[in-house]
Amino acid sequence: MESVVIEKFETVADVIDALGGAAHLSRKLDLKGPSTISEMKRRNSIPVRLWPSFIELANEQDVLGIDSDTLMKVHVEEPAAA
């Protein structure tokens, strides 16, 4: 699998999309269903207890740039205006 290179993650949605979307993430993380991930996306918030799983999955999928610093930044910075 080729690495996915993303210059900058600005939102939780960017992280979720880079990791394959709600359905894929809910299966990989053994969550109740895609609605759990969709709710994270809607709230722009990933529970801190899941950060290690997101980082591990990013490494497994060769998605570069998702680490604890990135996850912290997407939670504290306001997304750029469209």
N, CA, C and O atoms as a printed pandas DataFrame, in Angstrom:
     atom_number atom_name residue_name chain_id  residue_number  x_coord  y_coord  z_coord
0              1         N          MET        A               1    0.847   -1.184    0.000
1              2        CA          MET        A               1    0.000    0.000    0.000
2              3         C          MET        A               1    0.889    1.243    0.000
3              4         O          MET        A               1    1.869    1.316    0.741
4              5         N          GLU        A               2    0.538    2.212   -0.834
5              6        CA          GLU        A               2    1.283    3.459   -0.888
6              7         C          GLU        A               2    0.948    4.347    0.283
7              8         O          GLU        A               2   -0.180    4.350    0.775
8              9         N          SER        A               3    1.933    5.101    0.727
9             10        CA          SER        A               3    1.685    6.047    1.814
10            11         C          SER        A               3    0.791    7.174    1.327
11            12         O          SER        A               3    0.901    7.634    0.190
12            13         N          VAL        A               4   -0.085    7.602    2.201
13            14        CA          VAL        A               4   -0.924    8.759    1.925
14            15         C          VAL        A               4   -0.230    9.943    2.567
15            16         O          VAL        A               4    0.015    9.945    3.773
16            17         N          VAL        A               5    0.085   10.940    1.777
17            18        CA          VAL        A               5    0.757   12.117    2.315
18            19         C          VAL        A               5   -0.232   13.275    2.307
19            20         O          VAL        A               5   -0.747   13.659    1.257
20            21         N          ILE        A               6   -0.485   13.816    3.470
21            22        CA          ILE        A               6   -1.370   14.965    3.585
22            23         C          ILE        A               6   -0.572   16.067    4.262
23            24         O          ILE        A               6   -0.023   15.881    5.348
24            25         N          GLU        A               7   -0.520   17.191    3.616
25            26        CA          GLU        A               7    0.278   18.303    4.117
26            27         C          GLU        A               7   -0.123   18.725    5.519
27            28         O          GLU        A               7    0.723   18.878    6.399
28            29         N          LYS        A               8   -1.429   18.913    5.720
29            30        CA          LYS        A               8   -1.874   19.420    7.004
30            31         C          LYS        A               8   -3.288   18.918    7.292
31            32         O          LYS        A               8   -4.192   19.044    6.465
32            33         N          PHE        A               9   -3.449   18.364    8.449
33            34        CA          PHE        A               9   -4.773   17.981    8.916
34            35         C          PHE        A               9   -5.324   19.158    9.698
35            36         O          PHE        A               9   -4.709   19.606   10.666
36            37         N          GLU        A              10   -6.477   19.661    9.285
37            38        CA          GLU        A              10   -7.056   20.817    9.958
38            39         C          GLU        A              10   -8.231   20.464   10.847
39            40         O          GLU        A              10   -8.553   21.207   11.774
40            41         N          THR        A              11   -8.879   19.332   10.574
41            42        CA          THR        A              11  -10.068   18.959   11.337
42            43         C          THR        A              11  -10.044   17.465   11.650
43            44         O          THR        A              11   -9.276   16.702   11.063
44            45         N          VAL        A              12  -10.886   17.076   12.570
45            46        CA          VAL        A              12  -11.072   15.657   12.867
46            47         C          VAL        A              12  -11.551   14.943   11.606
47            48         O          VAL        A              12  -11.148   13.810   11.343
48            49         N          ALA        A              13  -12.403   15.597   10.831
49            50        CA          ALA        A              13  -12.895   14.998    9.584
50            51         C          ALA        A              13  -11.739   14.663    8.641
51            52         O          ALA        A              13  -11.767   13.621    7.985
52            53         N          ASP        A              14  -10.723   15.525    8.562
53            54        CA          ASP        A              14   -9.552   15.245    7.728
54            55         C          ASP        A              14   -8.874   13.953    8.164
55            56         O          ASP        A              14   -8.488   13.133    7.331
56            57         N          VAL        A              15   -8.731   13.777    9.471
57            58        CA          VAL        A              15   -8.088   12.579   10.023
58            59         C          VAL        A              15   -8.927   11.343    9.703
59            60         O          VAL        A              15   -8.404   10.335    9.229
60            61         N          ILE        A              16  -10.215   11.429    9.964
61            62        CA          ILE        A              16  -11.118   10.291    9.728
62            63         C          ILE        A              16  -11.132    9.907    8.253
63            64         O          ILE        A              16  -11.061    8.725    7.916
64            65         N          ASP        A              17  -11.222   10.892    7.384
65            66        CA          ASP        A              17  -11.238   10.614    5.947
66            67         C          ASP        A              17   -9.935    9.994    5.479
67            68         O          ASP        A              17   -9.949    9.079    4.656
68            69         N          ALA        A              18   -8.817   10.472    5.986
69            70        CA          ALA        A              18   -7.511    9.921    5.603
70            71         C          ALA        A              18   -7.348    8.472    6.035
71            72         O          ALA        A              18   -6.617    7.705    5.408
72            73         N          LEU        A              19   -8.030    8.105    7.107
73            74        CA          LEU        A              19   -7.937    6.731    7.613
74            75         C          LEU        A              19   -8.989    5.800    7.016
75            76         O          LEU        A              19   -9.085    4.642    7.422
76            77         N          GLY        A              20   -9.777    6.284    6.062
77            78        CA          GLY        A              20  -10.694    5.406    5.360
78            79         C          GLY        A              20  -12.166    5.636    5.609
79            80         O          GLY        A              20  -12.997    4.912    5.060
80            81         N          GLY        A              21  -12.517    6.617    6.416
81            82        CA          GLY        A              21  -13.907    6.945    6.645
82            83         C          GLY        A              21  -14.538    6.206    7.812
83            84         O          GLY        A              21  -13.910    5.364    8.454
84            85         N          ALA        A              22  -15.785    6.541    8.066
85            86        CA          ALA        A              22  -16.489    6.071    9.262
86            87         C          ALA        A              22  -16.665    4.555    9.307
87            88         O          ALA        A              22  -16.364    3.933   10.325
88            89         N          ALA        A              23  -17.144    3.959    8.232
89            90        CA          ALA        A              23  -17.397    2.513    8.239
90            91         C          ALA        A              23  -16.097    1.731    8.434
91            92         O          ALA        A              23  -16.042    0.794    9.230
92            93         N          HIS        A              24  -15.067    2.119    7.709
93            94        CA          HIS        A              24  -13.769    1.442    7.817
94            95         C          HIS        A              24  -13.205    1.562    9.238
95            96         O          HIS        A              24  -12.765    0.574    9.826
96            97         N          LEU        A              25  -13.224    2.773    9.773
97            98        CA          LEU        A              25  -12.683    2.992   11.115
98            99         C          LEU        A              25  -13.462    2.234   12.184
99           100         O          LEU        A              25  -12.867    1.664   13.099
100          101         N          SER        A              26  -14.768    2.225   12.076
101          102        CA          SER        A              26  -15.550    1.523   13.100
102          103         C          SER        A              26  -15.239    0.030   13.085
103          104         O          SER        A              26  -15.195   -0.599   14.143
104          105         N          ARG        A              27  -15.022   -0.546   11.902
105          106        CA          ARG        A              27  -14.628   -1.970   11.826
106          107         C          ARG        A              27  -13.237   -2.184   12.405
107          108         O          ARG        A              27  -13.031   -3.078   13.226
108          109         N          LYS        A              28  -12.289   -1.368   11.979
109          110        CA          LYS        A              28  -10.896   -1.542   12.416
110          111         C          LYS        A              28  -10.734   -1.313   13.920
111          112         O          LYS        A              28   -9.910   -1.964   14.562
112          113         N          LEU        A              29  -11.517   -0.390   14.481
113          114        CA          LEU        A              29  -11.391   -0.062   15.897
114          115         C          LEU        A              29  -12.398   -0.819   16.754
115          116         O          LEU        A              29  -12.465   -0.620   17.967
116          117         N          ASP        A              30  -13.183   -1.693   16.116
117          118        CA          ASP        A              30  -14.160   -2.529   16.812
118          119         C          ASP        A              30  -15.134   -1.684   17.636
119          120         O          ASP        A              30  -15.382   -1.954   18.811
120          121         N          LEU        A              31  -15.677   -0.654   16.985
121          122        CA          LEU        A              31  -16.658    0.214   17.631
122          123         C          LEU        A              31  -18.060   -0.252   17.271
123          124         O          LEU        A              31  -18.219   -1.121   16.414
124          125         N          LYS        A              32  -19.068    0.304   17.903
125          126        CA          LYS        A              32  -20.459   -0.130   17.724
126          127         C          LYS        A              32  -20.948    0.000   16.291
127          128         O          LYS        A              32  -21.772   -0.801   15.849
128          129         N          GLY        A              33  -20.468    0.967   15.573
129          130        CA          GLY        A              33  -20.911    1.170   14.194
130          131         C          GLY        A              33  -20.391    2.477   13.654
131          132         O          GLY        A              33  -19.801    3.266   14.393
132          133         N          PRO        A              34  -20.603    2.723   12.356
133          134        CA          PRO        A              34  -20.111    3.949   11.744
134          135         C          PRO        A              34  -20.667    5.219   12.377
135          136         O          PRO        A              34  -20.049    6.279   12.290
136          137         N          SER        A              35  -21.840    5.115   13.018
137          138        CA          SER        A              35  -22.418    6.314   13.620
138          139         C          SER        A              35  -21.536    6.862   14.739
139          140         O          SER        A              35  -21.540    8.065   15.002
140          141         N          THR        A              36  -20.779    5.980   15.400
141          142        CA          THR        A              36  -19.853    6.430   16.452
142          143         C          THR        A              36  -18.793    7.355   15.859
143          144         O          THR        A              36  -18.502    8.416   16.411
144          145         N          ILE        A              37  -18.220    6.941   14.732
145          146        CA          ILE        A              37  -17.201    7.750   14.055
146          147         C          ILE        A              37  -17.846    8.996   13.451
147          148         O          ILE        A              37  -17.270   10.082   13.512
148          149         N          SER        A              38  -19.024    8.850   12.875
149          150        CA          SER        A              38  -19.714   10.008   12.301
150          151         C          SER        A              38  -19.978   11.078   13.351
151          152         O          SER        A              38  -19.890   12.273   13.068
152          153         N          GLU        A              39  -20.298   10.645   14.551
153          154        CA          GLU        A              39  -20.540   11.597   15.640
154          155         C          GLU        A              39  -19.242   12.312   16.024
155          156         O          GLU        A              39  -19.261   13.507   16.319
156          157         N          MET        A              40  -18.119   11.593   16.023
157          158        CA          MET        A              40  -16.816   12.236   16.288
158          159         C          MET        A              40  -16.565   13.313   15.242
159          160         O          MET        A              40  -16.127   14.420   15.557
160          161         N          LYS        A              41  -16.853   12.966   13.989
161          162        CA          LYS        A              41  -16.649   13.900   12.885
162          163         C          LYS        A              41  -17.539   15.135   13.065
163          164         O          LYS        A              41  -17.082   16.268   12.911
164          165         N          ARG        A              42  -18.817   14.899   13.395
165          166        CA          ARG        A              42  -19.759   16.004   13.571
166          167         C          ARG        A              42  -19.326   16.930   14.703
167          168         O          ARG        A              42  -19.421   18.152   14.590
168          169         N          ARG        A              43  -18.853   16.338   15.790
169          170        CA          ARG        A              43  -18.431   17.131   16.954
170          171         C          ARG        A              43  -17.018   17.692   16.827
171          172         O          ARG        A              43  -16.583   18.501   17.646
172          173         N          ASN        A              44  -16.305   17.249   15.785
173          174        CA          ASN        A              44  -14.901   17.607   15.601
174          175         C          ASN        A              44  -14.085   17.228   16.830
175          176         O          ASN        A              44  -13.270   18.008   17.323
176          177         N          SER        A              45  -14.327   16.000   17.315
177          178        CA          SER        A              45  -13.657   15.551   18.533
178          179         C          SER        A              45  -13.512   14.028   18.560
179          180         O          SER        A              45  -14.483   13.291   18.390
180          181         N          ILE        A              46  -12.279   13.580   18.776
181          182        CA          ILE        A              46  -11.979   12.159   18.969
182          183         C          ILE        A              46  -11.643   11.986   20.451
183          184         O          ILE        A              46  -10.774   12.691   20.966
184          185         N          PRO        A              47  -12.310   11.068   21.142
185          186        CA          PRO        A              47  -11.976   10.853   22.556
186          187         C          PRO        A              47  -10.492   10.505   22.718
187          188         O          PRO        A              47   -9.950    9.696   21.964
188          189         N          VAL        A              48   -9.856   11.113   23.691
189          190        CA          VAL        A              48   -8.419   10.918   23.908
190          191         C          VAL        A              48   -8.083    9.435   24.104
191          192         O          VAL        A              48   -7.007    8.986   23.707
192          193         N          ARG        A              49   -8.987    8.684   24.708
193          194        CA          ARG        A              49   -8.710    7.259   24.932
194          195         C          ARG        A              49   -8.545    6.495   23.616
195          196         O          ARG        A              49   -7.973    5.405   23.605
196          197         N          LEU        A              50   -9.044    7.057   22.502
197          198        CA          LEU        A              50   -8.915    6.403   21.202
198          199         C          LEU        A              50   -7.720    6.894   20.388
199          200         O          LEU        A              50   -7.408    6.318   19.346
200          201         N          TRP        A              51   -7.052    7.946   20.848
201          202        CA          TRP        A              51   -5.921    8.469   20.091
202          203         C          TRP        A              51   -4.865    7.412   19.787
203          204         O          TRP        A              51   -4.409    7.337   18.646
204          205         N          PRO        A              52   -4.450    6.584   20.763
205          206        CA          PRO        A              52   -3.436    5.572   20.437
206          207         C          PRO        A              52   -3.891    4.621   19.318
207          208         O          PRO        A              52   -3.078    4.201   18.495
208          209         N          SER        A              53   -5.171    4.286   19.289
209          210        CA          SER        A              53   -5.693    3.400   18.236
210          211         C          SER        A              53   -5.663    4.100   16.877
211          212         O          SER        A              53   -5.328    3.476   15.870
212          213         N          PHE        A              54   -6.006    5.375   16.838
213          214        CA          PHE        A              54   -5.947    6.132   15.588
214          215         C          PHE        A              54   -4.511    6.217   15.081
215          216         O          PHE        A              54   -4.260    6.045   13.888
216          217         N          ILE        A              55   -3.578    6.480   15.975
217          218        CA          ILE        A              55   -2.166    6.587   15.592
218          219         C          ILE        A              55   -1.649    5.240   15.095
219          220         O          ILE        A              55   -0.953    5.180   14.081
220          221         N          GLU        A              56   -1.979    4.172   15.792
221          222        CA          GLU        A              56   -1.552    2.836   15.390
222          223         C          GLU        A              56   -2.124    2.478   14.011
223          224         O          GLU        A              56   -1.408    1.949   13.161
224          225         N          LEU        A              57   -3.393    2.763   13.794
225          226        CA          LEU        A              57   -4.016    2.482   12.511
226          227         C          LEU        A              57   -3.365    3.300   11.394
227          228         O          LEU        A              57   -3.139    2.784   10.300
228          229         N          ALA        A              58   -3.066    4.556   11.661
229          230        CA          ALA        A              58   -2.373    5.386   10.662
230          231         C          ALA        A              58   -1.040    4.757   10.284
231          232         O          ALA        A              58   -0.687    4.713    9.105
232          233         N          ASN        A              59   -0.301    4.271   11.269
233          234        CA          ASN        A              59    0.977    3.619   10.988
234          235         C          ASN        A              59    0.782    2.355   10.171
235          236         O          ASN        A              59    1.526    2.113    9.221
236          237         N          GLU        A              60   -0.212    1.542   10.528
237          238        CA          GLU        A              60   -0.494    0.303    9.797
238          239         C          GLU        A              60   -0.873    0.578    8.345
239          240         O          GLU        A              60   -0.515   -0.187    7.449
240          241         N          GLN        A              61   -1.592    1.665    8.118
241          242        CA          GLN        A              61   -2.073    2.011    6.779
242          243         C          GLN        A              61   -1.120    2.936    6.031
243          244         O          GLN        A              61   -1.438    3.389    4.932
244          245         N          ASP        A              62    0.037    3.220    6.607
245          246        CA          ASP        A              62    1.017    4.119    5.997
246          247         C          ASP        A              62    0.449    5.502    5.704
247          248         O          ASP        A              62    0.763    6.112    4.682
248          249         N          VAL        A              63   -0.386    5.986    6.610
249          250        CA          VAL        A              63   -0.906    7.352    6.504
250          251         C          VAL        A              63    0.023    8.227    7.335
251          252         O          VAL        A              63    0.055    8.131    8.562
252          253         N          LEU        A              64    0.763    9.064    6.664
253          254        CA          LEU        A              64    1.774    9.881    7.334
254          255         C          LEU        A              64    1.163   11.137    7.940
255          256         O          LEU        A              64    0.236   11.722    7.380
256          257         N          GLY        A              65    1.688   11.543    9.081
257          258        CA          GLY        A              65    1.301   12.818    9.669
258          259         C          GLY        A              65    0.262   12.744   10.764
259          260         O          GLY        A              65   -0.143   13.777   11.296
260          261         N          ILE        A              66   -0.182   11.539   11.118
261          262        CA          ILE        A              66   -1.147   11.429   12.216
262          263         C          ILE        A              66   -0.408   10.916   13.442
263          264         O          ILE        A              66   -0.012    9.753   13.519
264          265         N          ASP        A              67   -0.237   11.819   14.391
265          266        CA          ASP        A              67    0.424   11.490   15.655
266          267         C          ASP        A              67   -0.277   12.283   16.754
267          268         O          ASP        A              67   -1.252   12.987   16.493
268          269         N          SER        A              68    0.218   12.166   17.971
269          270        CA          SER        A              68   -0.457   12.850   19.087
270          271         C          SER        A              68   -0.446   14.369   18.902
271          272         O          SER        A              68   -1.407   15.039   19.281
272          273         N          ASP        A              69    0.611   14.914   18.334
273          274        CA          ASP        A              69    0.655   16.360   18.097
274          275         C          ASP        A              69   -0.424   16.784   17.105
275          276         O          ASP        A              69   -1.102   17.791   17.307
276          277         N          THR        A              70   -0.577   16.015   16.043
277          278        CA          THR        A              70   -1.602   16.318   15.038
278          279         C          THR        A              70   -2.989   16.243   15.654
279          280         O          THR        A              70   -3.816   17.130   15.444
280          281         N          LEU        A              71   -3.244   15.179   16.418
281          282        CA          LEU        A              71   -4.561   15.031   17.034
282          283         C          LEU        A              71   -4.845   16.170   18.001
283          284         O          LEU        A              71   -5.976   16.647   18.084
284          285         N          MET        A              72   -3.833   16.604   18.726
285          286        CA          MET        A              72   -4.025   17.735   19.626
286          287         C          MET        A              72   -4.351   18.998   18.825
287          288         O          MET        A              72   -5.252   19.750   19.196
288          289         N          LYS        A              73   -3.634   19.231   17.748
289          290        CA          LYS        A              73   -3.848   20.443   16.942
290          291         C          LYS        A              73   -5.240   20.491   16.325
291          292         O          LYS        A              73   -5.862   21.553   16.297
292          293         N          VAL        A              74   -5.745   19.354   15.826
293          294        CA          VAL        A              74   -7.074   19.395   15.200
294          295         C          VAL        A              74   -8.173   19.641   16.228
295          296         O          VAL        A              74   -9.296   19.996   15.870
296          297         N          HIS        A              75   -7.851   19.453   17.496
297          298        CA          HIS        A              75   -8.834   19.698   18.546
298          299         C          HIS        A              75   -8.778   21.129   19.087
299          300         O          HIS        A              75   -9.773   21.616   19.623
300          301         N          VAL        A              76   -7.657   21.799   18.960
301          302        CA          VAL        A              76   -7.550   23.135   19.552
302          303         C          VAL        A              76   -7.571   24.262   18.527
303          304         O          VAL        A              76   -7.866   25.406   18.873
304          305         N          GLU        A              77   -7.262   23.954   17.269
305          306        CA          GLU        A              77   -7.248   24.997   16.255
306          307         C          GLU        A              77   -8.577   25.062   15.549
307          308         O          GLU        A              77   -9.191   24.034   15.263
308          309         N          GLU        A              78   -9.023   26.269   15.267
309          310        CA          GLU        A              78  -10.249   26.454   14.482
310          311         C          GLU        A              78   -9.942   26.107   13.029
311          312         O          GLU        A              78   -8.906   26.517   12.505
312          313         N          PRO        A              79  -10.829   25.357   12.368
313          314        CA          PRO        A              79  -10.615   25.050   10.942
314          315         C          PRO        A              79  -10.588   26.337   10.116
315          316         O          PRO        A              79  -11.240   27.326   10.449
316          317         N          ALA        A              80   -9.818   26.293    9.035
317          318        CA          ALA        A              80   -9.742   27.449    8.141
318          319         C          ALA        A              80  -11.097   27.658    7.470
319          320         O          ALA        A              80  -11.795   26.694    7.156
320          321         N          ALA        A              81  -11.462   28.899    7.256
321          322        CA          ALA        A              81  -12.728   29.212    6.602
322          323         C          ALA        A              81  -12.683   28.767    5.143
323          324         O          ALA        A              81  -11.662   28.915    4.472
324          325         N          ALA        A              82  -13.773   28.232    4.670
325          326        CA          ALA        A              82  -13.828   27.727    3.287
326          327         C          ALA        A              82  -14.030   28.844    2.308
327          328         O          ALA        A              82  -14.100   28.604    1.103
